[in-house]
Amino acid sequence: MKRSILTAIGLAVVVPLAVASCSSSPATTSSTTESATAAGPVTLSLAGWSLKTTPEFQALADAFHAANPSITVVPKEYDATNYDTQMTADLAAGSAPDIYVQKNLKNFATYQIGGQLLDVSDVATEVGGDVSGLSGYKVDGKTYAIPYRQDSWYLYYNKDLFDAAKVAVPDGSWTWDDYAAAAEDLTSGLKTAGNEALGTYQHTWQSTVQGLALAQTPKADLLSGDFSYLKPFYERALALQAAGAQADYGTVTTNNLTYQAQFGTQKSAMMIMGSWYVATLIAQQVKGDANTFNWGIAPVPQIDSSTAGTDNTPVTFGDPTGLGINPAIDKSKIAAAKEFLAFVASEDGAKTLAGIGITPAHVSDAVTTAYFSFKGVPTDDLSKFTFGTHDTKAENPVSKYTAGLQNVLGDLHSSVMSGSASIDDAIKTAEDRAKNEVLNQ
Amino acid sequence: MATTLATRRPGGRLRLRNTLTGWSFILPNFVGFALLTLVPVVALFYLAFTSWNVFGAAKWIGTANFTRMVGDASFWTAFRNTVYYTVFHIPLTLVISLGLAILLNQKLRGVAFFRTAAFFPYITSIVAIAVVWNMLFSPQYGPINQFLHAIGVSNPPGWTTSGTWAMPAVIIVGTWREMGYYMLLFLAGLQSIPGELYEAARVDGANAWQRFRNITIPSLRPTTFFITVMLTIGSFKVFDLILVMTNGGPGQSTLVLSQYIYQKGFVENQFGYASSISIVLFAICIAITIFQFLMNKRRDA
């Protein structure tokens, strides 16, 4: 009796294993039935991450379905931090969704070189010049993905803390020197006012220094392997740290400080961060995870006055987020998938995104209006200018070397910011490594 | 065949049934092992000689990955750091866990509690350990440096934020985490030593050190050998702790081989090169283990 139960348990374990190892990808079977009824309704799968807290995928799918009732787009959930690893595995296994997101430009090259993206140049021509970030997906004259959102980095500032410290709020004309001076004035002003908040906060990411250095320094080129352009930016970051105007890098890493808490709970008066934080901050203020205070966005400080001021176009950085089509998609669905891509980059798609506080790739006055009607977005003139006017340079040029170079630069960042190496030594090490380990491959 | 079946002894049926039952027990594990371990390991040896970015076919490039490794400064940095970790982690853990085991082998009040407490770090989530230790190590506000200040160290180290001190910090945490587990193994070894040996030695006038030196150490040799082998392999493939504690930084100061493999493979999509580094790591582990086996055998003889 006992033995037969055990045998049954044994078999129960074995059988599903055997079945699982033998079954082929279910996508193949379903797509054959789909092609039989090509004219009928089409269902497309779309990769997304953290669907509960990232409403953009469902919002786009719903808005598109409303405009094209015969096509349904179903988001498929991935893990936000391991998105590219999971997507790579799914693409290699042939089980990836029909349409998938290019979360950043760093890994776009891997997908494109690996032949995992359909040529969507016709869609690119159709959506035209109102879409920023499109050129980032162009390789040898062909476009392989269509951007739907284009985040840029802004200067976030807490008006209440500026008032408390009696420092003038940003007016859009700041260079880096103005920013550094303000950070120090804020710190001392706040201390006088009995407030422990610091002037500014710099998160641990290498982008916080390197992204802006690359975007604003004339002739800076990541792929050249010459990283001398980073030096003034690191000098400033270290000086602010030494002056106590921003939290020490070591404190930030060892205590796992989050940028959301540092700015959201008023521990710093300024922070340079990507545009995605606008929606996060508003959501956290509603939920009570962040304090309620007056804040605004300003253009990031500029390298010199030639691009500063509201009569110029400030230079900032950010990678577009785009959608590409999996070449394993059933042939009969390609047209529908391209329609979806065209939709997400269109004004209607952009309005949908702007309506939930996301920065769309499509730029127009109607989109700006939609964005600033989102409850909680600061509506002062400078914030509107910041959202509507900027020259956003890509953080990651599309190249097979980008991922390797960014790793090298990540090591440079941690050794400089922690004070383990001098700026010159760290840059020299990074340049040597770039030359001997990355660019020679 | 038919005749053998017909004239089969009555026990044959039972034996067949037993065999099948036996197989059904092994099979899930074996299928899992074959699919998840054996196939990837065999594939690894092939991939090490290719250039492969996951998509499409792997391109055969012969030993190019290995020649590249020879000239790759980051590989050597990772190698040196791994050796650094190993050389300090093994003796430290051995001594501390043996000391703990001897201490907790005494008839003390509340010994069960202390044994459990020493084992706790081993079953705690490694991420939680890393987060908490990182805070303890915090250069300005961490309790460790505040304590050092209090006892008069004017310039305490920056621990995980310093290129020089990050590795010692990681070694301390690694040792702290694993000592409980090895203490348990030593404890089992200690309890298998017959008490008569100690009594006889005491009668002969041996002091505590002599008893330890001439009874405990030799009797524990099989345990010590096993623990050394486990520690060596564990130290060479250390990964998770470092990844969450320092992520290899600052700079490359705590970059170890496993992490370098991860970086090349899953971050930069150079799976061929990552595979070839794994093979080198495997070769190092197996060479050291064989060496240890030979040493042990010679001492046995």
Chai-1 contact restraints between the chains, C-beta under 6 A:
chainA,res_idxA,chainB,res_idxB,connection_type,confidence,min_distance_angstrom,max_distance_angstrom,comment,restraint_id
A,T7,B,T21,contact,1.0,0.0,6.0,A-B,restraint_1
A,T7,B,S24,contact,1.0,0.0,6.0,A-B,restraint_2
A,G10,B,S24,contact,1.0,0.0,6.0,A-B,restraint_3
A,G10,B,F25,contact,1.0,0.0,6.0,A-B,restraint_4
A,V13,B,P28,contact,1.0,0.0,6.0,A-B,restraint_5
A,V14,B,L27,contact,1.0,0.0,6.0,A-B,restraint_6
A,V14,B,P28,contact,1.0,0.0,6.0,A-B,restraint_7
A,L17,B,V31,contact,1.0,0.0,6.0,A-B,restraint_8
A,T85,B,F266,contact,1.0,0.0,6.0,A-B,restraint_9
A,T88,B,V54,contact,1.0,0.0,6.0,A-B,restraint_10
A,A92,B,V54,contact,1.0,0.0,6.0,A-B,restraint_11
A,T110,B,N269,contact,1.0,0.0,6.0,A-B,restraint_12
A,G114,B,N53,contact,1.0,0.0,6.0,A-B,restraint_13
A,G114,B,F55,contact,1.0,0.0,6.0,A-B,restraint_14
A,Q116,B,F55,contact,1.0,0.0,6.0,A-B,restraint_15
A,G250,B,P139,contact,1.0,0.0,6.0,A-B,restraint_16
A,G250,B,T161,contact,1.0,0.0,6.0,A-B,restraint_17
A,T251,B,Q140,contact,1.0,0.0,6.0,A-B,restraint_18
A,T254,B,N134,contact,1.0,0.0,6.0,A-B,restraint_19
A,T254,B,F137,contact,1.0,0.0,6.0,A-B,restraint_20
A,T254,B,S138,contact,1.0,0.0,6.0,A-B,restraint_21
A,T254,B,T160,contact,1.0,0.0,6.0,A-B,restraint_22
A,N255,B,M135,contact,1.0,0.0,6.0,A-B,restraint_23
A,N255,B,S138,contact,1.0,0.0,6.0,A-B,restraint_24
A,A403,B,E268,contact,1.0,0.0,6.0,A-B,restraint_25
A,G404,B,E268,contact,1.0,0.0,6.0,A-B,restraint_26
A,D411,B,G251,contact,1.0,0.0,6.0,A-B,restraint_27
A,D411,B,Q252,contact,1.0,0.0,6.0,A-B,restraint_28
A,S414,B,G249,contact,1.0,0.0,6.0,A-B,restraint_29
A,S414,B,P250,contact,1.0,0.0,6.0,A-B,restraint_30
A,S414,B,G251,contact,1.0,0.0,6.0,A-B,restraint_31
A,S415,B,P250,contact,1.0,0.0,6.0,A-B,restraint_32
A,S415,B,G251,contact,1.0,0.0,6.0,A-B,restraint_33
A,S418,B,T161,contact,1.0,0.0,6.0,A-B,restraint_34
A,S418,B,P250,contact,1.0,0.0,6.0,A-B,restraint_35
A,S420,B,S162,contact,1.0,0.0,6.0,A-B,restraint_36
A,S420,B,G163,contact,1.0,0.0,6.0,A-B,restraint_37
A,S420,B,P250,contact,1.0,0.0,6.0,A-B,restraint_38
A,S420,B,G251,contact,1.0,0.0,6.0,A-B,restraint_39
A,E437,B,D72,contact,1.0,0.0,6.0,A-B,restraint_40
A,E437,B,S74,contact,1.0,0.0,6.0,A-B,restraint_41
